[in-house]
Amino acid sequence: MDKASVIRRSVAGAGLGLAGIYAYNMARYRRAAAQGFHLSHPAAVGSNEFAAFIEALAQAPRRPGNRITILRNGCEIFPAMLEAIRSARECINFSTYIYWTGDIAPRFADALATRASEGLEVNVLLDAQGSARMDRGLIEHLRASGATVIWFRRPHWYTVGKVNKRMHRRLLIIDGKLGFMGGVGIAEQWDGNAEDPEHERETHLRIEGPAVRDLQGGFLENWTEATSALLSAAHFPDLTAFDDGIPAQVARIVSTGGTRGLDEMLWAAVAGSKERLWVTTAFFAPRSAFVDALCDAASRGVDVRILTGGPHQDKQIARVAGHRSYEKLLHAGVRIFEYQQAKLHAKVITIDRIWSHVGSSNLENRSIALNDEINVSIQHTTVATELERHFRDDLKASQELDLQSWRRRPVGKRAREYATELIRQSL
């Protein structure tokens, strides 16, 4: 047998092996996706019992006494983050999934580099896949100033098992006392006020108080994996609860290939809802069992509304995958809206006017089982009221779907929806 034939057979064998692995993972996902959780007496969302459940399940301590500011879109998010960087006194830790292009990219690099050149410890952690488009000149600028810049999970032959498991968190922690988290990316489409299809509708949080310790823990988790280094005591100062502060719980989700608390926590939240359940998510392609849970909530009389991305989303294949569940949800009484004004990237859930959930996780398998994510749960009516106001504003720029019209969608569109089942576990 000549050398070319050997190579062809080796390539074919490797291809068949990879196809077999993929088919196995797809079958495993489909089986897991259909399995829900039994919860005979769910705790009411917003109750102390529910907070205790989240604490135990997601290792998310209930931290009282936090001051939380909701930031909507880049016009509010970026100025607050840049001002925080300028206010730092000792150390800055910054991690992000997306760092791309536009005027905002060098502005962030300049702000971080300036503080590093002034003697502050500045640590920057970039997801190697999500931030691959970053201008390498900005990295050189940061390193020349004294900042430490690290790539998270750069692809190597010996880390092939982690290539598909990304750091989707977006964290900025100043002096261990002030933290930012949510879904923002450092790129031109996040600038502005979600005014057109070229920009992103985003929600981010500014947090002061004891919960910042848990945000720092999320950064440390990824930093240690990437560097084998620990952070010094300066990054963990004493944090005093504010008398006028509110309780918050930070849930850190780690990529393991299976459910890691987020799936169970959201399931319990849906099961414990009594009046209203309003969801904003960039990508909506949940497991079939979670779809059933939403339908059950609607059948109990809960006002279930889903706001998700519309025609301007970047990842249209995820949108099409989500369409597979629309008919069942609409038939059960769930109201579904697709955002029309801009790209939708916010990830927010509010339940019963008291409980809010904000973070980096979408309602899709990638967030549930593949990515490192971080989310904050807040039990407070003022926060829930403000986020509900944002939700209502977003509905004005959205299109509501109705069951009869949806059932008349073209056969070709249905076929594309079914085809996404082949890759749904990776979305």
ChimeraX attribute file (.defattr): number of C-alpha atoms within 10 A of each C-alpha:
attribute: neighborCount
match mode: 1-to-1
recipient: residues
	/A:1	5
	/A:2	6
	/A:3	8
	/A:4	9
	/A:5	10
	/A:6	11
	/A:7	11
	/A:8	11
	/A:9	12
	/A:10	12
	/A:11	12
	/A:12	12
	/A:13	12
	/A:14	12
	/A:15	12
	/A:16	12
	/A:17	12
	/A:18	12
	/A:19	12
	/A:20	12
	/A:21	12
	/A:22	15
	/A:23	13
	/A:24	12
	/A:25	15
	/A:26	18
	/A:27	14
	/A:28	12
	/A:29	19
	/A:30	16
	/A:31	11
	/A:32	15
	/A:33	17
	/A:34	13
	/A:35	12
	/A:36	17
	/A:37	12
	/A:38	10
	/A:39	11
	/A:40	7
	/A:41	9
	/A:42	17
	/A:43	19
	/A:44	19
	/A:45	24
	/A:46	22
	/A:47	14
	/A:48	13
	/A:49	13
	/A:50	19
	/A:51	24
	/A:52	15
	/A:53	17
	/A:54	25
	/A:55	17
	/A:56	12
	/A:57	15
	/A:58	18
	/A:59	16
	/A:60	22
	/A:61	18
	/A:62	20
	/A:63	20
	/A:64	19
	/A:65	20
	/A:66	23
	/A:67	20
	/A:68	20
	/A:69	13
	/A:70	17
	/A:71	18
	/A:72	20
	/A:73	23
	/A:74	28
	/A:75	14
	/A:76	17
	/A:77	23
	/A:78	23
	/A:79	11
	/A:80	14
	/A:81	19
	/A:82	15
	/A:83	11
	/A:84	20
	/A:85	24
	/A:86	13
	/A:87	12
	/A:88	18
	/A:89	14
	/A:90	16
	/A:91	19
	/A:92	25
	/A:93	25
	/A:94	21
	/A:95	27
	/A:96	25
	/A:97	25
	/A:98	24
	/A:99	23
	/A:100	19
	/A:101	16
	/A:102	14
	/A:103	11
	/A:104	20
	/A:105	18
	/A:106	20
	/A:107	15
	/A:108	18
	/A:109	17
	/A:110	17
	/A:111	16
	/A:112	27
	/A:113	23
	/A:114	19
	/A:115	23
	/A:116	23
	/A:117	16
	/A:118	11
	/A:119	14
	/A:120	19
	/A:121	21
	/A:122	25
	/A:123	23
	/A:124	22
	/A:125	24
	/A:126	27
	/A:127	23
	/A:128	21
	/A:129	19
	/A:130	18
	/A:131	21
	/A:132	16
	/A:133	12
	/A:134	18
	/A:135	14
	/A:136	10
	/A:137	11
	/A:138	17
	/A:139	19
	/A:140	12
	/A:141	16
	/A:142	24
	/A:143	19
	/A:144	13
	/A:145	19
	/A:146	20
	/A:147	25
	/A:148	16
	/A:149	17
	/A:150	19
	/A:151	17
	/A:152	23
	/A:153	21
	/A:154	16
	/A:155	14
	/A:156	10
	/A:157	7
	/A:158	7
	/A:159	10
	/A:160	12
	/A:161	10
	/A:162	16
	/A:163	14
	/A:164	15
	/A:165	21
	/A:166	22
	/A:167	26
	/A:168	25
	/A:169	29
	/A:170	27
	/A:171	24
	/A:172	23
	/A:173	28
	/A:174	26
	/A:175	22
	/A:176	28
	/A:177	22
	/A:178	23
	/A:179	27
	/A:180	26
	/A:181	25
	/A:182	28
	/A:183	30
	/A:184	32
	/A:185	25
	/A:186	25
	/A:187	21
	/A:188	18
	/A:189	23
	/A:190	25
	/A:191	25
	/A:192	18
	/A:193	17
	/A:194	21
	/A:195	14
	/A:196	15
	/A:197	16
	/A:198	16
	/A:199	23
	/A:200	29
	/A:201	28
	/A:202	26
	/A:203	27
	/A:204	26
	/A:205	20
	/A:206	21
	/A:207	21
	/A:208	25
	/A:209	25
	/A:210	26
	/A:211	29
	/A:212	26
	/A:213	22
	/A:214	21
	/A:215	27
	/A:216	24
	/A:217	18
	/A:218	23
	/A:219	25
	/A:220	17
	/A:221	15
	/A:222	20
	/A:223	23
	/A:224	12
	/A:225	12
	/A:226	16
	/A:227	12
	/A:228	8
	/A:229	10
	/A:230	11
	/A:231	15
	/A:232	7
	/A:233	8
	/A:234	12
	/A:235	21
	/A:236	15
	/A:237	11
	/A:238	12
	/A:239	17
	/A:240	13
	/A:241	18
	/A:242	14
	/A:243	10
	/A:244	9
	/A:245	16
	/A:246	19
	/A:247	21
	/A:248	28
	/A:249	24
	/A:250	28
	/A:251	25
	/A:252	23
	/A:253	26
	/A:254	25
	/A:255	21
	/A:256	14
	/A:257	17
	/A:258	14
	/A:259	17
	/A:260	18
	/A:261	20
	/A:262	24
	/A:263	22
	/A:264	18
	/A:265	18
	/A:266	17
	/A:267	21
	/A:268	23
	/A:269	24
	/A:270	25
	/A:271	22
	/A:272	21
	/A:273	25
	/A:274	18
	/A:275	15
	/A:276	18
	/A:277	23
	/A:278	22
	/A:279	23
	/A:280	27
	/A:281	21
	/A:282	30
	/A:283	29
	/A:284	25
	/A:285	26
	/A:286	24
	/A:287	24
	/A:288	17
	/A:289	16
	/A:290	22
	/A:291	20
	/A:292	17
	/A:293	18
	/A:294	22
	/A:295	21
	/A:296	18
	/A:297	24
	/A:298	26
	/A:299	14
	/A:300	12
	/A:301	13
	/A:302	22
	/A:303	19
	/A:304	24
	/A:305	20
	/A:306	19
	/A:307	27
	/A:308	27
	/A:309	28
	/A:310	21
	/A:311	16
	/A:312	18
	/A:313	22
	/A:314	13
	/A:315	13
	/A:316	14
	/A:317	17
	/A:318	22
	/A:319	23
	/A:320	20
	/A:321	25
	/A:322	21
	/A:323	20
	/A:324	21
	/A:325	18
	/A:326	22
	/A:327	16
	/A:328	15
	/A:329	21
	/A:330	18
	/A:331	14
	/A:332	18
	/A:333	21
	/A:334	23
	/A:335	20
	/A:336	20
	/A:337	21
	/A:338	22
	/A:339	24
	/A:340	21
	/A:341	23
	/A:342	23
	/A:343	26
	/A:344	29
	/A:345	26
	/A:346	29
	/A:347	25
	/A:348	29
	/A:349	23
	/A:350	27
	/A:351	27
	/A:352	20
	/A:353	22
	/A:354	17
	/A:355	24
	/A:356	26
	/A:357	23
	/A:358	25
	/A:359	25
	/A:360	27
	/A:361	28
	/A:362	23
	/A:363	23
	/A:364	24
	/A:365	24
	/A:366	24
	/A:367	27
	/A:368	27
	/A:369	24
	/A:370	26
	/A:371	22
	/A:372	23
	/A:373	26
	/A:374	28
	/A:375	24
	/A:376	22
	/A:377	23
	/A:378	25
	/A:379	25
	/A:380	16
	/A:381	15
	/A:382	13
	/A:383	20
	/A:384	21
	/A:385	16
	/A:386	13
	/A:387	23
	/A:388	20
	/A:389	12
	/A:390	13
	/A:391	19
	/A:392	13
	/A:393	11
	/A:394	19
	/A:395	16
	/A:396	13
	/A:397	14
	/A:398	20
	/A:399	15
	/A:400	15
	/A:401	15
	/A:402	17
	/A:403	17
	/A:404	11
	/A:405	8
	/A:406	13
	/A:407	11
	/A:408	8
	/A:409	10
	/A:410	9
	/A:411	9
	/A:412	9
	/A:413	12
	/A:414	14
	/A:415	11
	/A:416	15
	/A:417	19
	/A:418	14
	/A:419	14
	/A:420	19
	/A:421	14
	/A:422	13
	/A:423	13
	/A:424	21
	/A:425	24
	/A:426	18
	/A:427	19
